[in-house]
Amino acid sequence: MASLSKPDAPRFDVDVFQNEYLAQGAREVNAIVTVTATGGGTSGGRPLGAAAPGPGTAVVLVIDCSGSMEHPNTKMRNAREATAAAIDTLPDGVAFAVVAGTNRAEDVFPGNGTLAVLDPYTRIHAKEALHRLKPSGGTSISTWIDRARKLFDAHPGTTIRHAVLLTDGRNEHETPADLQRALDAATGAFTADCRGVGTDWEVAELRRISSALLGTVDIVAEPSGLAEDFRAMMATAIGKQVADVALRVWTPANARVKFVKQAAPAVEDLTERRTEAGPRAGDYPTGSWGDESRDYHVCVEVPAAAVGNEMLAARISLVLPGPDGTTEVLGQGLVRAVWTDDLASSTRINPQVAHYTGQAELAESIRDGLEAHRAGDLDRATARLGAAVRLAHASGNEGTLKLLRKVVDVVDAREGTVRFRKNVSEADSMTLETRSTKTVRVKK
């Protein structure tokens, strides 16, 4: 374990869990890297390069105002109430804006192409302006993302930049290429939590957005639940203290990184998001941090070696870029490889690695099962969701197991024997799909 931190900054600890022993000729090294930040966020403490929540934090609330938000008419009212709840949750000093999203994006408040700063005056007038959130028009989410990016850019000096994107439908009035262009421009500029209200939106579409912008995605099946969800999102957002943190993986000559995945609190593949960071090193974005802990699965392929040899397979560093082009190392851990002819040592699977490999398989089984069900392949759907039940039961993922039980009748959880339930609601199916990537930590 290693940690490096300034006295006035959150402390970052890096722990590496692995079985470093390999059989002769083996080349793949797996490790779970646990990163824990303490002393920032809810515990106080100043972040690196930023002020406490307030002057260094900016939030943009993007609310779907397409015509479908009129059906039922309570949906728009609940969205307004949720936005007001979010504004009330944010502390004075936070820069913020409200945007109405249709087939274009319109500034609702402050309405001048920039952000307002929360104080008693702007709080009152922002909530009054929410009456301008009225349903009409179509859905072009790229324009919403572009507008949020431009609003953040118009307010320099904020380090924690967070957007909330609420929609009730599919992105029907533009091409996937339009959305990708907006995501490419916004990547690294801000983070975004995406919420789908009701059941007429695409899980894969919102997950694509939240993944690109290092945020979360979830369903709010009943519009009446929006206010509580928005309050929770704002509380989390203002707890963030450090932005733009990256996981840097250095490997020796002739070794290569096979993948880097966030394993907890949710599965997120970061492999394709690598940016080069010097000789044999690459950075993988992790976004903003408060007081929290996350796990990452790093897999490295090393040159095969004879029994008795050992090597440093990877050096894992948590890094933060500085304004002057320098890089601060917040924490560091080492991944080792030792070749042995002891069969018991080389075949032992590290519990953390085994657990998170199972959690990734669980998410994949749910996705495959629901896709098969939509395609009418009931046999494959039953088999894959049965496998998901077995994995959820074995790993103690009670939250996912509870969601699975709303879609299948569980005959034997240990064996994964299930039957598809009749008349499964769309909300239950979408909730399972949306939350399928959420994981549980390894049991101590």
C-alpha positions in Angstrom: 0.0 0.0 0.0 1.2 3.5 -0.7 -0.3 7.0 -0.4 1.0 10.4 -1.1 -1.0 13.6 -0.3 -0.5 17.2 0.8 -1.6 18.1 4.3 -4.5 20.2 3.1 -5.7 17.7 0.5 -7.7 14.4 0.6 -5.5 11.4 1.3 -5.5 8.7 -1.4 -4.5 5.1 -0.5 -3.8 2.5 -3.1 -3.9 -1.2 -2.2 -3.1 -4.0 -4.6 -4.6 -7.5 -4.3 -3.2 -10.3 -6.5 -1.7 -13.8 -6.6 1.7 -12.9 -8.0 2.7 -16.6 -8.5 2.6 -17.8 -12.1 3.3 -21.3 -13.6 6.2 -21.6 -15.9 5.3 -20.2 -19.3 2.2 -18.2 -17.9 2.0 -14.6 -19.0 -1.2 -13.1 -17.6 -1.1 -11.1 -14.4 -4.3 -10.0 -12.8 -4.7 -7.5 -9.9 -7.5 -5.7 -8.1 -6.4 -2.1 -7.2 -8.4 -0.5 -4.5 -8.3 3.3 -4.3 -9.6 5.0 -1.2 -10.0 8.8 -0.8 -10.4 10.2 2.7 -10.2 13.7 4.2 -12.1 15.4 1.4 -15.7 15.6 0.4 -17.9 15.1 3.5 -15.0 15.1 5.8 -13.9 18.6 4.9 -10.4 19.3 3.7 -9.4 21.2 0.6 -8.9 19.5 -2.7 -5.8 19.8 -4.8 -6.1 22.9 -7.0 -9.7 23.7 -6.0 -11.8 25.4 -3.4 -14.3 23.8 -1.1 -17.8 23.1 -2.5 -19.1 26.4 -3.7 -16.7 28.6 -5.7 -15.0 25.6 -7.3 -18.2 23.7 -8.2 -20.5 24.1 -11.1 -23.8 22.2 -11.9 -25.9 22.3 -15.0 -29.4 20.7 -14.8 -30.7 19.6 -18.3 -34.4 18.7 -18.3 -36.1 16.9 -21.2 -38.9 19.2 -22.4 -39.9 17.2 -25.5 -43.6 16.7 -26.2 -43.6 13.2 -24.6 -43.1 14.8 -21.2 -46.7 15.9 -21.4 -47.9 12.3 -21.1 -48.9 11.9 -18.3 -49.1 15.6 -17.4 -47.8 14.9 -13.9 -44.4 14.0 -15.5 -43.4 17.6 -16.3 -44.7 18.8 -12.9 -42.5 16.2 -11.1 -39.5 17.2 -13.2 -40.0 20.9 -12.2 -40.3 19.9 -8.5 -37.2 17.7 -8.8 -35.2 20.6 -10.4 -36.3 22.9 -7.6 -35.3 20.2 -5.0 -31.9 20.1 -6.6 -31.5 23.8 -6.5 -32.4 23.8 -2.8 -29.9 21.0 -2.1 -27.0 22.9 -3.6 -25.1 25.3 -1.2 -24.6 29.0 -1.8 -21.6 29.7 -4.0 -22.1 26.9 -6.5 -22.4 28.1 -10.1 -25.4 26.6 -11.8 -27.8 26.8 -14.8 -31.0 25.1 -15.9 -31.4 24.0 -19.5 -34.6 22.9 -21.4 -33.8 20.1 -23.9 -35.9 19.4 -27.0 -34.7 19.2 -30.5 -32.5 22.1 -29.4 -31.3 23.4 -26.0 -32.6 26.5 -24.4 -31.2 28.3 -21.3 -34.0 28.6 -18.8 -31.9 30.2 -16.0 -30.0 32.4 -15.9 -30.7 32.6 -19.6 -27.7 34.6 -20.7 -25.4 31.9 -21.9 -23.5 31.6 -18.7 -23.9 30.3 -15.1 -25.4 32.0 -12.1 -24.0 31.8 -8.6 -26.3 30.4 -6.0 -27.4 32.9 -3.3 -30.8 33.6 -1.7 -31.7 35.9 -4.6 -30.7 33.6 -7.5 -32.3 30.6 -5.7 -35.7 32.3 -5.7 -35.5 33.5 -9.3 -34.3 30.2 -10.6 -37.2 28.3 -9.1 -39.6 30.9 -10.5 -38.0 30.4 -14.0 -38.9 26.7 -13.8 -42.4 27.5 -15.0 -40.7 27.9 -18.4 -40.1 24.2 -18.5 -43.0 23.2 -20.8 -43.2 20.1 -23.1 -43.0 20.6 -26.8 -40.8 19.5 -29.7 -38.5 16.6 -30.2 -35.4 15.1 -28.8 -31.8 15.9 -29.9 -29.5 15.1 -27.0 -26.4 16.2 -28.7 -27.6 19.8 -28.5 -28.2 19.4 -24.7 -24.7 18.2 -24.2 -23.2 20.9 -26.4 -25.1 23.6 -24.4 -23.9 22.2 -21.1 -20.3 22.2 -22.3 -20.5 25.8 -23.5 -22.1 26.9 -20.2 -19.2 25.3 -18.3 -16.7 26.9 -20.6 -18.2 30.3 -20.1 -17.5 30.0 -16.4 -13.7 29.4 -16.0 -12.3 28.7 -12.6 -14.5 25.8 -11.6 -12.8 22.5 -11.2 -15.8 20.3 -10.3 -18.2 20.4 -13.3 -21.2 18.2 -13.1 -24.3 17.9 -15.2 -27.6 16.0 -14.7 -29.4 14.9 -17.8 -33.1 13.8 -17.5 -35.0 12.3 -20.4 -38.1 10.2 -20.9 -37.6 9.1 -24.4 -35.3 8.0 -27.2 -32.9 10.3 -29.1 -35.1 10.2 -32.2 -34.4 13.5 -33.9 -30.7 13.2 -34.8 -28.2 10.5 -35.9 -26.0 8.4 -33.5 -23.1 10.2 -35.2 -24.5 13.6 -34.0 -24.5 12.3 -30.4 -21.0 10.8 -30.7 -19.7 14.1 -32.0 -21.1 15.9 -28.9 -19.8 13.3 -26.6 -16.3 13.5 -28.1 -16.3 17.2 -27.5 -17.6 16.9 -24.0 -15.3 14.1 -22.8 -13.1 15.4 -20.0 -14.9 18.7 -19.9 -17.5 17.6 -17.3 -19.1 14.6 -15.7 -22.8 13.7 -16.1 -25.4 11.6 -14.3 -28.2 10.4 -16.6 -31.7 9.6 -15.5 -34.5 8.0 -17.5 -38.0 8.6 -16.2 -40.7 6.1 -17.2 -40.0 3.3 -19.6 -39.9 4.8 -23.1 -36.2 5.5 -23.2 -33.2 3.4 -24.2 -31.0 2.0 -21.5 -28.0 1.5 -23.9 -28.3 5.0 -25.2 -28.2 6.7 -21.7 -25.4 4.3 -20.6 -23.4 5.4 -23.6 -23.7 9.0 -22.5 -23.0 8.4 -18.8 -20.1 6.1 -19.6 -18.4 8.7 -21.9 -18.9 11.4 -19.3 -17.9 9.2 -16.3 -21.2 9.5 -14.6 -24.0 7.2 -13.5 -27.2 6.0 -15.2 -30.4 4.9 -13.5 -34.1 4.6 -14.0 -36.8 6.5 -12.1 -39.8 4.4 -13.1 -42.3 6.7 -11.4 -42.0 10.5 -11.9 -43.0 11.0 -8.3 -39.5 9.6 -7.3 -37.6 12.3 -9.2 -37.2 14.8 -6.4 -35.6 12.4 -4.0 -33.3 11.1 -6.7 -32.2 14.7 -7.7 -31.5 15.5 -4.0 -29.3 12.5 -3.8 -27.4 13.3 -7.0 -26.7 16.9 -5.8 -25.5 15.7 -2.4 -23.1 13.4 -4.1 -22.0 16.1 -6.6 -21.1 18.7 -3.9 -19.2 16.0 -2.0 -16.7 15.8 -4.9 -13.4 17.6 -4.1 -10.9 16.5 -6.7 -11.5 16.3 -10.5 -9.6 14.8 -13.4 -7.9 12.1 -11.5 -6.3 9.3 -13.6 -5.1 5.8 -13.0 -1.7 5.6 -14.6 -0.4 2.2 -15.5 3.3 1.7 -16.2 4.5 -1.6 -17.6 8.1 -2.8 -18.4 9.5 -3.5 -21.8 7.7 -6.3 -23.7 4.7 -6.2 -21.4 1.3 -4.7 -22.3 -1.9 -3.8 -20.6 -4.7 -6.2 -21.7 -7.5 -4.2 -19.9 -8.3 -1.8 -17.1 -11.8 -1.9 -15.8 -13.5 -0.2 -12.9 -14.9 -3.2 -10.9 -16.8 -1.4 -8.0 -19.1 0.3 -7.3 -20.1 -0.5 -10.9 -18.5 -2.3 -13.9 -17.0 0.2 -16.4 -14.5 -0.7 -19.0 -11.8 2.0 -19.3 -9.4 0.1 -21.6 -10.2 2.1 -24.8 -9.9 5.4 -22.9 -6.2 5.2 -22.4 -4.1 8.2 -23.2 -0.3 7.9 -23.5 1.6 9.3 -20.5 5.3 8.8 -21.4 7.4 5.7 -22.2 5.4 2.5 -21.5 2.8 4.4 -19.4 -0.9 5.2 -20.0 -3.6 7.1 -18.1 -7.1 5.9 -17.6 -9.7 8.5 -16.5 -11.5 8.0 -13.2 -13.3 11.4 -13.0 -14.1 13.3 -9.7 -13.6 12.1 -6.2 -15.0 12.8 -2.8 -14.8 10.5 0.3 -15.1 7.1 -1.4 -13.5 3.9 -2.4 -13.4 2.2 -5.8 -11.9 -1.0 -7.1 -10.2 -1.5 -10.5 -9.3 -4.7 -12.3 -6.0 -4.4 -14.1 -4.8 -7.3 -16.4 -1.2 -7.2 -17.8 0.5 -9.6 -20.2 4.2 -10.1 -19.4 6.9 -12.0 -21.2 7.1 -15.7 -20.1 10.0 -16.5 -17.8 11.6 -19.6 -16.2 10.8 -20.8 -12.7 12.5 -18.6 -10.0 12.3 -15.4 -12.0 10.4 -12.5 -10.8 9.6 -9.0 -12.2 7.6 -5.8 -11.6 4.6 -6.4 -13.9 3.1 -2.9 -13.5 3.3 0.2 -11.4 -0.1 1.7 -10.7 -0.2 5.4 -9.8 -3.1 7.7 -9.1 -2.2 11.0 -10.7 -3.6 14.6 -10.9 -2.5 17.0 -13.7 -1.5 20.4 -12.5 -2.2 23.8 -14.1 1.4 24.2 -15.0 1.7 20.9 -16.9 3.2 19.0 -14.0 1.7 15.9 -12.5 1.1 15.1 -8.9 1.2 11.5 -7.7 -1.5 10.9 -5.2 -0.9 7.2 -4.5 0.9 4.2 -5.8 0.9 0.4 -5.8 3.0 -2.4 -7.4 1.9 -5.5 -9.3 4.4 -8.4 -9.2 5.0 -11.6 -11.2 6.9 -14.6 -9.7 7.3 -17.8 -11.7 7.1 -21.0 -9.6 6.7 -24.8 -10.1 4.6 -25.0 -6.9 1.2 -26.0 -8.4 -0.7 -24.9 -5.2 0.7 -21.4 -5.4 0.4 -20.8 -9.2 -3.2 -22.1 -9.4 -4.6 -20.2 -6.4 -7.0 -17.5 -7.5 -6.9 -14.3 -5.5 -10.3 -13.8 -3.8 -10.7 -10.2 -5.0 -9.8 -11.1 -8.6 -12.2 -14.1 -8.6 -15.0 -12.0 -7.0 -14.9 -9.2 -9.5 -14.4 -11.5 -12.5 -17.7 -13.0 -11.3 -19.4 -9.6 -11.0 -18.4 -8.7 -14.6 -19.8 -12.1 -15.7 -23.0 -11.3 -13.8 -23.5 -8.0 -15.7 -22.8 -9.7 -19.0 -25.3 -12.6 -18.2 -28.1 -10.1 -17.4 -27.4 -8.2 -20.6 -27.4 -11.3 -22.8 -30.5 -12.7 -21.1 -32.6 -9.6 -21.6 -31.4 -9.3 -25.2 -32.3 -12.9 -25.9 -35.7 -12.3 -24.3 -36.4 -9.3 -26.5 -35.4 -11.4 -29.5 -37.9 -14.1 -28.5 -35.2 -16.7 -27.6 -36.7 -17.9 -24.3 -34.4 -20.8 -23.8 -31.3 -18.7 -24.0 -32.8 -16.0 -22.0 -33.7 -18.4 -19.2 -30.2 -20.0 -19.3 -28.4 -16.7 -19.1 -30.6 -15.2 -16.4 -30.3 -18.5 -14.5 -26.5 -18.0 -14.7 -27.0 -14.5 -13.4 -29.0 -15.7 -10.4 -26.3 -18.3 -9.6 -23.5 -15.6 -9.7 -25.5 -13.0 -7.7 -26.3 -15.6 -5.1 -22.7 -16.8 -4.9 -21.2 -13.3 -4.6 -23.8 -12.0 -2.1 -25.1 -9.4 -4.5 -28.5 -9.2 -2.9 -29.5 -6.0 -4.7 -29.2 -7.6 -8.1 -30.7 -10.9 -6.9 -33.8 -9.0 -5.8 -34.1 -7.3 -9.2 -33.7 -10.7 -10.9 -36.5 -12.2 -8.8 -38.9 -9.6 -10.4 -38.1 -11.0 -13.8 -37.7 -14.8 -13.1 -39.0 -17.2 -10.6 -36.0 -18.7 -8.8 -36.3 -22.4 -8.2 -32.8 -22.9 -7.0 -30.5 -19.9 -6.5 -27.4 -21.9 -5.8 -27.7 -23.9 -9.1 -29.2 -21.0 -11.1 -32.5 -22.9 -11.9 -35.1 -20.3 -12.9 -38.3 -19.9 -14.9 -39.3 -16.7 -16.7 -42.2 -15.0 -15.0 -45.3 -14.3 -16.9 -46.3 -10.6 -17.6 -43.0 -9.1 -16.5 -43.4 -5.3 -16.3 -41.3 -3.2 -18.6 -40.2 -1.1 -15.6 -38.9 -4.2 -13.8 -37.0 -5.4 -16.9 -35.5 -2.0 -17.5 -34.5 -1.5 -13.8 -32.7 -4.9 -14.0 -30.9 -3.8 -17.2 -30.0 -0.3 -15.9 -28.6 -1.5 -12.6 -27.0 -4.7 -13.9 -23.5 -3.2 -13.7 -23.7 -2.3 -10.0 -21.4 -4.6 -8.0 -20.8 -5.5 -4.3 -17.5 -5.4 -2.6 -15.6 -8.5 -1.6 -16.8 -10.0 1.6 -14.3 -9.6 4.3 
